[in-house]
């Protein structure tokens, strides 16, 4: 008795059209591009995002930062440890309701300034891959997906 032929069209269709699969693949490509560009600074793309978010928002709690970055608090805490160890962020002792306030230090600001041209280089390369004319559409689409209010676009 011969083996029954396996229909690969359904699994292939799933891979070709699944938003989750495509987004995760794209996220890995994008993250790798920024990580490679930022390597001379010793920072990873996620760490630069954390530093930028703290710098943009001023003193804030870990929970507020995690919410702003749409990150799990435990993941954020793991990302904060090396930044705190390098003196880029300062985490105040626990206050009322067990919240801890996070601030960007002058060393953290300097690290962001150093990372900026490398980040811009990665951004330019990715913009080149996507295409200048498609870039705003991609940015808009990602903004819609990550917006706090999850109402559908009409």
PyMOL commands that set and color helices and strands:
alter all, ss='L'
color gray80, all
select helices_A, chain A and resi 9-17+19-41+45-57+62-69+73-85+96-98+106-130+132-146
alter helices_A, ss='H'
color red, helices_A
select strands_A, chain A and resi 60-61+89-91+101-104
alter strands_A, ss='S'
color yellow, strands_A
deselect
rebuild
show_as cartoon
